[in-house]
Amino acid sequence: MRVLIACEFSGVVRDAFARRGHHAVSCDLVPSESTGPHHVGDVREILAGGWDLMIAFPPCTYLASSGARWWAERREQQAQALDFVQLLLAVPISRIALENPVGRISTVVRPPDQIVQPWQFGHGETKATCLWLKPTDVVDGRESRIHRMPPSPTRSKDRSRTYKGIAEAMAEQWGR
């Protein structure tokens, strides 16, 4: 299967699909943190690539509820972010999944089909993630590590990185 992982710099989801024998390509505006097929640039440049599945991780900076206190002063950026989400959901690819935290997409576009937590997939942390997966490895003990991260130059990337357990579940369940 040809799988496009849109807006992913880490390579975590791409690599989970590649390990299962799929031709998976990640795409982001920045280079990938790991080796593997990766397109540096705007995902719109490669949307017409004959993909069987697209998993999209649009930037959540202007969409996540965690930034709601700034929404009033960032209306234009939020509108552009929502337009990008709509574009991704409308791409003519037969299987599309879009990931984002709880936030503006839920009220403007539509509610998520499912909200999962990393602790349902082998990670002892909390981070509400809108996905279409069923739990595969529920663990005890939960912490709000992502919410409590201190400011740092890499905070945005550290907060947005997909947990390996969720990536593995995506590849296992959607890669069949």
NUKOLVO-169020 format. One record per residue (C-alpha): x negated, y negated, z; residue number from 1. Coordinates in Angstrom, 1 decimal. Layout:
<nodes>
NODE     px     py     pz  nr
NODE      X      Y      Z NUM
...
</nodes>
This chain:
<nodes>
NODE     px     py     pz  nr
NODE    0.0    0.0    0.0   1
NODE   -1.2   -3.6   -0.8   2
NODE   -0.9   -5.6    2.4   3
NODE   -1.4   -9.4    2.8   4
NODE   -2.1  -10.7    6.2   5
NODE   -1.4  -14.4    5.9   6
NODE   -2.9  -17.0    8.2   7
NODE   -5.2  -14.6   10.0   8
NODE   -8.8  -15.5   10.7   9
NODE   -9.6  -12.7   13.2  10
NODE   -9.2   -9.7   10.8  11
NODE   -7.6   -7.7   13.6  12
NODE   -4.3   -6.9   11.8  13
NODE   -6.1   -6.5    8.4  14
NODE   -8.5   -4.0    9.9  15
NODE   -5.7   -2.0   11.6  16
NODE   -4.1   -1.5    8.2  17
NODE   -7.4   -0.8    6.4  18
NODE   -8.2    1.9    8.9  19
NODE   -5.1    3.6    7.8  20
NODE   -6.1    3.6    4.2  21
NODE   -4.2    0.5    2.9  22
NODE   -5.7   -2.2    0.8  23
NODE   -5.3   -5.0    3.3  24
NODE   -6.5   -8.6    2.7  25
NODE   -6.4  -11.4    5.2  26
NODE   -6.2  -15.0    4.3  27
NODE   -6.8  -18.2    6.2  28
NODE   -8.2  -21.7    5.8  29
NODE  -11.3  -20.6    7.7  30
NODE  -13.6  -17.6    7.2  31
NODE  -12.8  -14.3    8.9  32
NODE  -14.4  -13.4   12.2  33
NODE  -15.0   -9.9   10.9  34
NODE  -16.1   -8.4    7.6  35
NODE  -13.5   -7.2    5.2  36
NODE  -11.4   -8.5    2.3  37
NODE  -10.6  -12.1    3.2  38
NODE   -9.5  -15.0    1.1  39
NODE  -10.6  -18.4    2.4  40
NODE   -8.0  -20.9    1.3  41
NODE   -4.3  -21.6    1.3  42
NODE   -2.2  -18.4    1.3  43
NODE    0.0  -20.0   -1.4  44
NODE   -2.9  -19.4   -3.8  45
NODE   -2.5  -15.6   -3.6  46
NODE    1.2  -15.0   -2.8  47
NODE    1.8  -13.7   -6.3  48
NODE   -0.7  -10.9   -5.9  49
NODE    1.6   -7.9   -6.2  50
NODE    1.8   -7.3   -2.4  51
NODE    4.0   -4.5   -0.9  52
NODE    4.0   -6.1    2.6  53
NODE    3.1   -9.5    4.0  54
NODE    2.6  -10.1    7.7  55
NODE    2.4  -13.9    8.3  56
NODE    1.0  -15.7   11.3  57
NODE    1.8  -19.4   10.5  58
NODE    0.1  -21.9   12.7  59
NODE    2.2  -22.5   15.9  60
NODE    0.7  -25.9   16.9  61
NODE    3.8  -27.8   16.0  62
NODE    6.3  -25.0   16.5  63
NODE    5.7  -23.3   19.9  64
NODE    7.8  -24.2   22.9  65
NODE    4.6  -24.6   24.8  66
NODE    4.1  -27.9   22.9  67
NODE    7.7  -29.1   23.2  68
NODE    6.8  -32.2   25.1  69
NODE    5.0  -33.5   22.0  70
NODE    7.7  -32.6   19.5  71
NODE    9.2  -36.1   19.4  72
NODE    6.0  -37.7   18.3  73
NODE    5.1  -34.9   15.8  74
NODE    8.3  -34.6   13.9  75
NODE    6.7  -35.0   10.5  76
NODE    4.1  -32.3   11.2  77
NODE    6.8  -30.0   12.7  78
NODE    9.0  -30.5    9.5  79
NODE    6.0  -29.5    7.4  80
NODE    5.3  -26.5    9.6  81
NODE    9.0  -25.4    9.3  82
NODE    8.9  -25.8    5.5  83
NODE    5.8  -23.6    5.4  84
NODE    7.7  -20.9    7.5  85
NODE   10.7  -21.1    5.2  86
NODE    8.4  -20.7    2.2  87
NODE    6.7  -17.6    3.7  88
NODE   10.1  -16.0    4.5  89
NODE   11.3  -16.6    0.9  90
NODE    8.3  -15.1   -0.9  91
NODE    9.4  -12.3   -3.3  92
NODE    7.7   -9.5   -1.4  93
NODE    9.9   -6.6   -0.4  94
NODE    8.6   -6.3    3.2  95
NODE    7.8   -9.5    5.2  96
NODE    7.2   -9.9    8.9  97
NODE    6.5  -13.3   10.4  98
NODE    4.9  -13.7   13.9  99
NODE    5.1  -16.8   16.1 100
NODE    5.6  -17.6   19.7 101
NODE    9.1  -18.5   21.0 102
NODE    9.8  -22.0   19.8 103
NODE   11.3  -24.2   17.0 104
NODE   11.6  -21.4   14.4 105
NODE   14.2  -19.7   16.7 106
NODE   16.6  -22.7   16.5 107
NODE   15.9  -24.2   13.1 108
NODE   15.4  -21.1   10.9 109
NODE   16.9  -18.2   12.9 110
NODE   16.3  -16.3   16.1 111
NODE   13.6  -13.6   16.0 112
NODE   14.7  -10.0   15.5 113
NODE   12.6   -8.9   18.5 114
NODE   10.4  -10.4   21.1 115
NODE    7.5   -8.2   22.3 116
NODE    4.8   -8.6   24.9 117
NODE    1.2   -7.4   24.8 118
NODE    1.9   -5.2   27.9 119
NODE    4.2   -3.1   25.7 120
NODE    1.3   -2.2   23.5 121
NODE   -1.6   -1.4   25.9 122
NODE   -2.6   -4.9   27.1 123
NODE   -1.9   -6.0   30.7 124
NODE   -1.0   -9.5   29.8 125
NODE    2.1  -11.6   29.0 126
NODE    2.5  -13.6   25.8 127
NODE    6.0  -13.6   24.2 128
NODE    5.5  -12.8   20.6 129
NODE    8.3  -12.7   18.0 130
NODE    7.9   -9.5   16.0 131
NODE    9.8   -6.6   14.5 132
NODE    8.1   -3.7   16.3 133
NODE    9.1   -1.1   18.9 134
NODE    7.0   -0.7   22.0 135
NODE    4.4    2.1   21.6 136
NODE    2.2    1.9   24.8 137
NODE    3.9    0.2   27.8 138
NODE    1.4   -0.6   30.6 139
NODE    1.9   -1.6   34.2 140
NODE    0.6   -4.9   35.5 141
NODE    1.1   -8.2   33.7 142
NODE   -0.7  -11.5   33.9 143
NODE   -0.3  -14.9   32.2 144
NODE   -4.0  -15.2   31.1 145
NODE   -3.1  -16.9   27.8 146
NODE   -0.9  -19.5   29.5 147
NODE   -3.6  -20.3   32.1 148
NODE   -6.6  -20.7   29.8 149
NODE   -8.6  -23.8   30.5 150
NODE   -9.4  -26.3   27.8 151
NODE  -12.4  -25.3   25.6 152
NODE  -13.6  -25.7   22.0 153
NODE  -12.2  -22.2   21.1 154
NODE   -9.0  -22.4   23.2 155
NODE   -6.7  -22.7   20.1 156
NODE   -8.3  -19.6   18.4 157
NODE   -8.4  -17.7   21.7 158
NODE   -4.7  -18.3   22.3 159
NODE   -3.7  -17.4   18.8 160
NODE   -5.7  -14.2   18.4 161
NODE   -3.4  -11.1   17.9 162
NODE   -3.9   -8.3   20.5 163
NODE   -5.4   -5.2   19.0 164
NODE   -2.6   -3.0   20.4 165
NODE    0.1   -5.1   18.6 166
NODE   -2.0   -5.0   15.3 167
NODE   -2.3   -1.2   15.6 168
NODE    1.5   -0.8   16.1 169
NODE    2.1   -3.0   13.1 170
NODE   -0.1   -0.9   10.9 171
NODE    1.2    2.4   12.3 172
NODE    4.9    1.5   12.0 173
NODE    4.9   -0.7    8.9 174
NODE    2.2    1.1    7.1 175
NODE    4.0    4.3    6.6 176
</nodes>
